[in-house]
């Protein structure tokens, strides 16, 4: 069963069991195990990834993913809506 919220292109890739060839798509990743689509990657994995798995999928190190996570959490904590 395919979720209703899944984009049309990702749905077609799953149903046809083919890798996405749309390299200009912003959801395309160079990770053939997940049919080159970050949506399919999330869909098939249930939405949860370790930092190491994220790094593998987008081609950067675990340490870099950790740096990005830390920066993002700092920005979220500084957001004015959270400080009211």
N, C-alpha and C positions, 0 to 999 in steps of 0.2 A: 504494500500500500504506500503510495507516494503522498506526502503532505500537500495540502491545497496551496499553501503559501510559497511553494517552490516555483521559481521562475520557469517559464516555458522552455527556454534553451536547456536548463539543467534537467528538467523533466525528460526532455527528448534524449539527452545523453544517457540518462539512467535506463530508460525504456529500451533504447537501441544498444546499450552496453558498448558505447563508443566514447573515445576521448574527445574532449572539446578541441576544436581546431581554431576557434576564434581568439587568436592571441591578442587582438586589440580590445577585447572585453576586459573591463576593470576587475572582473571576478576570476579571470584566468590566472592560474598558477602553474608553474612548471613542475608538476607532481603527478605523473601518469597513474600512480596507484589510486588516486582519487579523481580520475578522469580529467585532470587538469582544471578543475573547477573548485573554488573555495566553498561554494554553496553545497556541492556534493560532498565535499570533505566534512563539512559541519553536519550535514544531514545523515551521512553514514556513520559518523562517530558519536552521534547523540549530542553534539554541541560542546563537549568538554575536551580540552586538550591540555597537556602539560606544556610548559614553556619550551621544552626540548622538541616536542612534536610540532609546535608552531614554527620553530626555527628550521626544522627539516623541510617543512612544506614551503617556506618562502625563501629558503636558501641563505639564512644567516645563522650565526652562532647562538647558542643558548644564552650566553652572557649578554649579547646585544639585545635579545628579546627581554631579558631581565631589566636592562637599562631603560628600554622603552616603556616597560610596565611601570617602573619606578617614577619616571617622568610624568606619565599619564596620571598616576595616582596623586602626585603632587598638584597637578593642574586641577584635578577634580576637587581636591580638598580646599583649594583656594577659591573655588567658584563662589560668587556672591550669593547665590540661592541657598547654598549649604551653610552660610554664615549668618543667616537672619535669625 
